[in-house]
Amino acid sequence: MSFIPDAATVETVEKEEITTLHFGHDDVLHDLPAQQRRRHDAERAATLGNAYHGKLDIYFQTADGATKRVATTVWEVDSEFVSLKSGIALPLRAVLGFDFY
């Protein structure tokens, strides 16, 4: 499933910038089915990244409520983080969705 919010409200960032951002402690998705779908999509993204080195867009929310987008390759997913290329980790609880292209 892809997630594409209103492009006018989304800032595109480089993956290296993620280490400078702050994330909230609460999950940005409030219902269990959406969280399960996100987890499934995250695992699919890791498969895409490892098998094909394919990039995708990850939409996420920072602690101040801003929605951001990063175009990257996902290497690994665990219960708390999405690991990106170059050792960058993005909290799974901050991820709004993925756009596979």
Residue pairs with C-beta under 8 A, 6 or more apart in sequence:
1 37
1 41
1 97
1 98
2 97
2 98
2 99
2 100
3 59
3 96
3 97
3 98
3 99
4 59
4 99
5 59
5 67
5 96
9 67
10 59
10 67
10 68
10 69
11 66
11 67
11 68
11 69
12 68
12 69
12 70
12 71
13 21
13 68
13 69
13 70
14 70
15 70
15 72
15 84
15 85
15 86
15 88
16 86
16 88
18 70
18 84
18 88
18 89
18 90
19 88
21 62
21 68
22 62
22 63
22 64
23 60
23 61
23 62
23 63
23 91
23 93
23 94
24 61
24 62
24 63
24 93
24 94
25 93
26 93
27 35
27 93
28 60
28 61
28 93
28 94
28 95
28 96
29 35
29 38
29 96
38 92
38 95
38 97
38 98
39 77
39 92
41 97
41 98
41 100
42 74
42 77
42 82
42 92
42 95
42 98
43 77
44 98
44 100
45 56
45 58
45 74
45 77
45 82
45 98
45 100
46 74
46 75
46 76
46 77
46 82
48 54
48 56
48 74
48 100
49 73
49 74
49 75
49 85
50 75
53 73
54 73
55 71
55 72
55 73
55 101
56 71
56 72
56 73
56 74
56 98
56 99
56 100
56 101
57 69
57 70
57 71
57 98
57 99
57 101
58 69
58 70
58 72
58 74
58 82
58 90
58 95
58 97
58 98
58 99
59 67
59 68
59 69
59 95
59 96
59 97
59 98
59 99
60 67
60 68
60 69
60 70
60 90
60 94
60 95
60 96
61 67
61 68
61 94
61 96
62 68
62 94
67 96
70 84
70 90
72 84
72 85
72 88
73 84
73 85
74 82
74 83
74 84
75 83
75 84
75 85
76 82
76 83
77 83
77 92
79 92
80 91
80 92
80 93
81 89
81 90
81 91
81 92
82 89
82 90
82 91
82 92
82 95
83 89
84 90
